[in-house]
């Protein structure tokens, strides 16, 4: 499965063959969902670990939902935690995703495009 397929499962009809072949435990990481937003935040900040409160404040996801989402992401090996802090998992798929996310955010800064004169 490609990274884009893994992280963004579109809500469109799929073939019955794909339906039968797709693992049952795939987490819905469609853009805009809570798991997607948390994973995106952690991937963009892959050099840091955050508390659930910090993740709540950064993503505007209800405080009570953050813990449940993090647990589901951890069950799938997408995030890790130590004590009260959570971080994106050390995984080649996620490293690639984090690099792309960081590149996308860097491309919108003035430093990337240079001064406009």
C-alpha positions in Angstrom: 0.0 0.0 0.0 1.4 3.4 -0.9 1.9 6.1 1.8 -0.9 8.2 0.3 -3.2 5.2 0.4 -2.2 4.4 4.0 -2.7 7.9 5.4 -5.5 9.2 3.4 -8.3 6.7 2.7 -10.8 8.5 0.5 -14.5 8.0 1.0 -15.4 6.9 -2.4 -16.7 3.5 -3.7 -14.0 0.9 -4.0 -13.9 -2.4 -6.0 -15.0 -5.5 -4.2 -11.6 -7.0 -4.8 -10.0 -4.1 -2.9 -12.6 -4.4 -0.2 -11.8 -8.1 0.2 -8.0 -7.5 0.3 -7.8 -4.5 2.5 -6.8 -5.3 6.1 -9.7 -5.0 8.6 -7.7 -3.0 11.1 -6.9 0.0 8.8 -7.4 3.2 10.7 -9.4 5.9 8.9 -6.8 8.6 8.4 -8.8 10.7 5.9 -7.7 14.3 5.8 -9.5 16.3 8.5 -10.2 13.3 10.9 -8.9 13.4 14.4 -6.3 10.6 13.8 -5.1 12.4 10.7 -4.8 15.8 12.5 -2.9 14.3 15.4 -0.6 12.3 13.2 0.0 15.2 10.9 0.9 17.4 13.9 3.3 14.9 15.4 4.9 14.2 12.1 5.5 17.9 11.4 7.1 18.1 14.8 8.9 14.8 14.7 11.9 16.0 16.7 9.7 16.7 19.8 7.3 14.8 22.1 4.1 16.4 23.5 1.7 15.9 26.3 -2.0 15.2 25.5 -2.8 18.7 26.7 -0.2 20.2 24.2 -1.7 18.1 21.4 -5.2 19.2 22.3 -4.1 22.9 22.3 -2.2 22.5 18.9 -5.0 20.6 17.1 -8.1 21.9 18.8 -9.3 18.4 19.2 -11.4 17.9 22.4 -9.2 17.1 25.3 -11.1 13.9 26.1 -10.8 12.6 22.5 -7.0 13.1 22.2 -6.2 10.1 24.5 -8.5 7.7 22.7 -7.1 8.7 19.3 -3.5 8.4 20.6 -4.2 4.9 21.9 -5.6 3.8 18.6 -2.6 5.3 16.7 -0.3 3.5 19.2 -2.1 0.2 18.7 -1.2 0.5 15.0 2.4 1.5 15.7 2.0 5.0 14.4 2.9 6.9 17.6 4.8 6.0 20.7 4.8 7.4 24.2 6.9 7.5 27.3 5.4 8.8 30.5 3.1 11.7 29.6 4.7 12.5 26.3 3.7 11.3 22.8 5.7 11.4 19.6 5.4 10.0 16.1 6.7 6.4 15.8 10.1 5.6 14.4 8.9 3.9 11.2 10.2 4.3 7.7 6.7 5.0 6.4 6.2 7.8 9.0 9.7 9.2 8.4 8.8 9.6 4.8 5.5 11.2 5.7 7.2 13.5 8.2 9.8 14.6 5.7 7.1 15.4 3.1 5.0 17.2 5.7 8.0 19.3 6.8 8.9 20.0 3.2 5.3 21.1 2.4 5.3 23.6 5.4 8.8 24.9 4.5 7.7 25.6 0.9 5.2 28.2 2.1 7.7 30.3 4.1 9.5 33.4 2.8 12.9 31.7 3.1 11.9 29.1 0.6 10.7 31.6 -2.0 13.2 34.4 -1.2 12.5 38.1 -0.9 10.0 39.6 -3.2 11.4 42.7 -4.8 
